[in-house]
Amino acid sequence: MTDQSAGAGRESTRPMHRTARSPVVDALRQARDAVAREVWAEAYPLLRGLDPTRLTPDGHAAFADAAWWTGRVEESITQRTRAHAGYAAAGAERRAGYTAWMLFYEHQLAGRSAVAAGWLRRARRHLRDQPECVEQCRLSCVDTERSQERGAFDEAMETTDRMGTRANYRDDHARLVAVKRRYDPGNLFRLDHNIAP
């Protein structure tokens, strides 16, 4: 390439400023885009073609979702197990708890009840000391089902109400509980999805 400002026929020594990206970066970007759009059939081959050592826990979780939604259950379990290990190592307890619950669910559906029970215990352990959060709703679903199986319908309804309150208020729930404890400790003001002090 010649530098026209330096005169015809002379080679330019100025560096060329291109915004070329590597194929790996492009594949990651395309995979993230497909995951964001939940186009799993497009996301799966992109994620499958990446070096697994380049994936973050979120990347493994996305890969697991893509595998699940394209009917590759065992691959989903493998990728979700890697995501869980990454979240647990990073101390991301809520993400680890959610991922452990998903592994419970996947193993349960695959008929591996003992393995599923182990993942459920891990999910409870990760979420035990967390403020009430949406991730705990998944555990409440399991508790509700078990109460129903025992015929403890009042207990099942109470768990369901608690779960509905958490789900409705999401991450604001802990803050709202603190306000309720301070200003309405006797729980005088009650509405649907009541926040107990």
Disulfide bonds with the S-S distance in Angstrom:
none
